[in-house]
Amino acid sequence: MAAEPLVVSVPEPEYAEALADVDGVEAIVWDMEAPHARGAEIRLAVLPYMTRLRLTDVTPGLDSLEVVQLQSAGYEHFVDDLPARVTLCNAAGVHDASTAELALTLTLASIRDIPEFVASQAHSRWEPLRLRSALADRRVLVVGYGQIGRAIARRFAPFEVTLTAVASRAREGDDLVPHVHAIDELPDLLPEHDVVVVIVPLTDATRGLFDGPMLGRMPDGALLVNVARGAVVDTDALVAECSTGRIRAAVDVTEPEPLPQDHPLWTTRGVLVTPHVGGATEAMRPRAIALVRRQVESMVSGSPVVNAVAGPLSAPST
């Protein structure tokens, strides 16, 4: 008697097509906006990218569900709603290149006054020549030195900067940084750096990490680049610091998000805002599909899934 197929739900046909040649797998396309007739058979469910759905909206009736695969690196919004029997996997590795690329883009755009030039172009105004800032020779601090943090450091290194990295715990460095500092060293490191790139996960420990006192430790003229989560930075404190012109900021994430149309951050001096687009590039899709295929092949063979962040198959916290 043939084994029952592994039924997988995917959000778009392209994902199903990529699984068509995997023996023992049946992929169904489901956007999760309404219950699916075959919901009770689904063992792996891939959530749509940047979804606002909650797991409590989609998991009822998925009686065979074993794994929920996200397409985002962040997963904090899903943990509390995860059924006890289900493992939650994030998309670590999928967004490294795209997010690191945007972190560098935001830094260069802010330092080289690109928003000012864009505004001048809109009015057909030629800006007078004057000496402007450059990224070369800047001291760059990467706060959060996981996969994306290392990808960011790799992209900054050719720009002739001095790199420093911070993680939850101190450890030996790598080919990019000689030493990785512990997060409790951050207050002493901030005054010594011109660019601070934030890419920590949002946890109880990092929520509001960059509050008024912490932002106040950044030197005059420094730039804060946030490609992590908006709640890592105290928005009111950031507005207060930037409005004086003492520091600048370039952020892809905000708190609240989406940022209301009348929020002062939009018009605060020296602030560049992009609407949470760090991972949303053409580079993301093939990486996401490859991750889904890897997870499916692991389940078919009985091997552990990767990127498990919560649930029975996740590694215990240390």
C-alpha positions in Angstrom: 0.0 0.0 0.0 1.4 3.3 -1.1 2.2 5.9 1.6 0.0 8.9 1.9 1.5 11.9 0.2 2.9 14.8 2.1 0.3 17.5 1.5 1.8 21.0 1.5 0.1 24.3 1.2 1.9 27.1 -0.7 0.7 30.7 -1.3 1.4 30.9 -5.0 1.6 28.6 -8.1 5.4 29.2 -8.5 6.0 27.4 -5.2 3.9 24.4 -6.3 5.7 24.2 -9.6 9.0 24.0 -7.8 7.8 21.0 -5.8 6.3 19.1 -8.7 9.2 16.7 -9.1 9.5 15.8 -5.5 8.2 12.2 -5.0 5.5 11.7 -2.4 4.5 15.4 -2.2 1.3 17.1 -3.2 1.3 20.9 -3.2 -1.9 22.8 -3.1 -2.1 26.6 -3.6 -3.8 28.3 -0.7 -3.8 32.0 0.2 -5.3 31.2 3.6 -8.0 33.9 3.3 -10.7 31.2 3.7 -10.7 27.6 4.9 -9.5 25.0 2.4 -11.4 21.9 1.5 -8.3 19.8 2.1 -7.2 21.6 5.2 -7.3 18.6 7.4 -4.6 16.9 5.2 -2.0 19.7 5.3 1.1 18.9 7.2 3.3 21.8 6.1 1.8 25.2 5.5 3.8 28.1 4.0 2.4 31.5 5.0 2.2 34.3 2.4 5.0 36.8 2.6 4.3 39.9 4.8 1.0 38.5 5.8 -1.2 40.1 8.4 -2.9 36.8 9.1 -2.6 35.4 12.6 -2.1 31.7 13.1 -5.4 31.6 15.0 -7.0 32.6 11.7 -5.6 29.7 9.7 -4.7 26.8 12.0 -8.3 25.7 13.1 -9.2 22.6 11.1 -5.6 21.8 10.1 -5.7 18.6 12.1 -2.5 17.1 10.5 -0.4 20.3 10.6 3.2 19.7 11.8 5.1 22.7 10.4 4.4 26.3 9.7 6.9 27.9 7.4 7.2 31.7 7.4 8.8 33.7 4.6 10.1 36.3 7.0 13.1 36.2 9.3 11.1 37.8 12.1 8.7 35.5 13.8 7.8 37.3 17.1 4.1 37.9 16.1 3.4 34.2 15.6 4.9 32.4 18.6 2.0 33.1 21.1 -0.6 31.7 18.6 1.4 28.5 17.7 -0.5 25.3 18.4 1.4 23.1 20.9 2.0 20.3 18.3 3.2 22.6 15.5 6.8 23.7 14.8 7.4 27.3 13.5 10.2 27.9 11.1 11.4 31.3 10.0 13.1 32.3 6.7 16.6 32.8 8.1 19.0 33.1 5.1 16.3 34.1 2.6 16.6 37.9 3.2 20.2 38.3 4.0 21.3 39.7 0.7 18.3 42.0 0.2 18.3 43.4 3.7 22.1 43.9 3.7 21.8 45.7 0.4 19.2 48.1 1.7 21.2 48.8 4.9 24.1 49.9 2.7 21.8 51.8 0.4 20.1 53.7 3.3 23.5 54.5 4.7 24.9 55.8 1.5 21.8 57.7 0.6 21.7 59.5 4.0 25.4 60.2 4.2 25.6 61.5 0.6 22.5 63.7 1.0 20.6 61.9 -1.8 17.1 62.9 -0.4 18.2 66.6 -0.6 19.2 66.1 -4.3 16.0 64.3 -5.1 14.0 67.2 -3.6 16.2 69.7 -5.6 15.6 67.7 -8.8 11.8 67.9 -8.3 12.2 71.7 -8.4 14.8 71.7 -11.2 17.3 73.3 -8.8 21.0 72.8 -9.1 22.6 72.4 -5.7 25.7 74.5 -5.2 29.0 72.6 -4.8 30.1 72.1 -1.2 32.0 69.5 0.7 29.8 66.7 1.8 30.1 63.6 4.0 31.4 60.2 2.7 31.2 56.7 4.0 34.9 56.1 3.6 36.8 56.2 6.9 33.6 56.0 9.0 33.4 53.8 12.1 30.5 51.4 11.6 28.9 49.5 14.4 26.7 46.5 13.4 24.3 45.7 16.3 23.1 42.2 15.8 25.8 39.9 14.3 23.8 36.9 13.0 23.5 35.9 9.3 22.1 39.2 8.2 24.5 41.2 10.4 27.5 39.4 8.7 26.0 40.0 5.3 25.8 43.7 6.1 29.4 43.8 7.3 30.5 42.1 4.1 28.9 44.8 2.1 30.3 47.6 4.1 33.9 46.3 4.3 34.9 47.4 0.7 34.0 51.0 1.5 37.1 51.5 3.6 35.3 51.7 6.9 36.2 50.4 10.4 33.8 47.7 11.4 32.7 46.7 14.9 30.1 44.0 15.7 27.8 43.5 18.7 25.8 40.3 19.5 24.0 39.0 22.5 27.2 37.5 23.8 30.9 38.2 23.2 32.8 35.8 21.0 35.7 35.4 18.7 35.5 37.4 15.5 35.8 36.3 11.9 37.4 37.6 8.7 35.4 40.9 9.0 35.7 41.8 12.6 38.5 40.7 15.1 36.1 40.4 18.0 32.3 40.3 18.5 31.3 42.4 21.5 28.5 41.6 23.9 25.3 43.7 23.9 26.0 45.0 27.4 29.1 46.8 25.9 26.8 48.8 23.6 26.6 52.0 25.8 30.4 52.3 25.7 30.7 51.5 22.0 28.1 54.0 20.7 30.1 57.2 21.4 33.0 55.8 19.3 31.0 55.1 16.1 29.7 57.3 13.3 27.2 54.8 11.7 25.1 52.4 13.8 23.3 49.6 11.8 20.6 47.8 13.9 19.6 44.3 12.9 18.7 42.6 16.2 15.6 40.4 16.5 12.7 41.9 18.5 12.6 40.3 21.9 11.8 41.5 25.4 15.5 42.3 25.8 15.7 44.4 22.6 12.4 46.2 22.7 13.1 49.9 23.2 16.9 49.1 23.2 17.6 52.4 21.5 15.8 54.7 23.9 16.5 58.3 24.7 19.6 57.7 26.9 21.1 55.2 24.4 20.5 57.5 21.4 22.0 60.3 23.4 25.3 58.3 23.6 25.7 58.5 19.8 28.2 61.2 18.8 27.0 64.4 17.1 26.5 63.8 13.4 26.1 60.1 13.8 23.6 58.0 11.7 21.3 55.4 13.0 20.2 52.8 10.4 17.3 50.5 11.5 16.6 47.4 9.4 15.5 45.3 12.3 12.1 46.0 13.8 10.6 49.4 14.6 10.0 48.7 18.2 13.7 48.2 18.8 14.0 52.0 18.7 11.9 54.5 20.8 10.3 56.5 18.1 9.5 59.6 20.2 13.1 59.6 21.4 14.4 59.3 17.8 12.2 62.2 16.7 13.5 64.3 19.5 17.2 63.6 18.8 16.9 64.0 15.0 14.8 67.2 15.1 17.6 69.1 16.7 20.0 68.0 13.9 22.3 66.3 16.3 22.0 62.9 14.7 20.3 61.4 11.6 18.4 58.3 10.9 17.6 56.0 8.0 14.9 53.5 8.8 13.1 50.7 6.9 11.0 49.8 9.9 9.0 52.0 12.3 6.8 51.8 15.4 4.0 52.1 14.7 3.9 50.4 11.4 2.6 51.3 8.9 3.6 54.8 9.9 0.5 57.1 10.0 0.4 59.8 7.4 0.5 62.5 10.0 3.3 61.0 12.1 6.1 63.5 12.8 8.8 61.0 11.8 7.9 61.6 8.1 9.0 65.2 8.3 11.7 65.1 11.0 14.9 66.7 10.0 17.6 64.2 8.8 15.3 61.2 8.7 15.0 58.9 5.7 12.1 56.4 5.7 11.5 53.4 3.5 8.3 51.3 4.0 9.6 48.0 5.3 11.0 46.8 2.0 14.3 45.4 3.1 13.6 41.8 2.0 11.1 42.4 -0.7 13.3 42.1 -3.8 13.6 39.7 -6.7 16.4 38.0 -4.9 14.1 36.9 -2.2 11.7 34.6 -4.2 14.2 32.0 -5.4 15.7 31.8 -2.0 12.3 31.3 -0.3 11.3 28.6 -2.8 14.6 26.8 -2.2 14.0 26.9 1.5 10.5 25.5 1.1 11.8 22.7 -1.1 14.5 21.9 1.4 11.9 21.6 4.2 9.6 19.4 2.1 12.5 17.1 1.2 13.5 16.9 4.9 9.9 15.9 5.9 9.7 13.3 3.2 12.9 11.7 4.2 12.2 12.0 7.9 15.0 14.4 8.6 14.7 17.5 10.8 13.5 20.7 9.3 15.7 23.8 9.5 15.2 27.2 10.9 12.9 25.9 13.7 12.3 28.8 16.1 9.4 27.5 18.2 7.5 24.4 18.8 8.5 20.7 19.4 11.3 20.5 16.8 13.0 23.8 17.8 16.2 23.7 19.8 15.9 24.5 23.5 16.9 28.0 24.6 20.3 28.2 26.2 
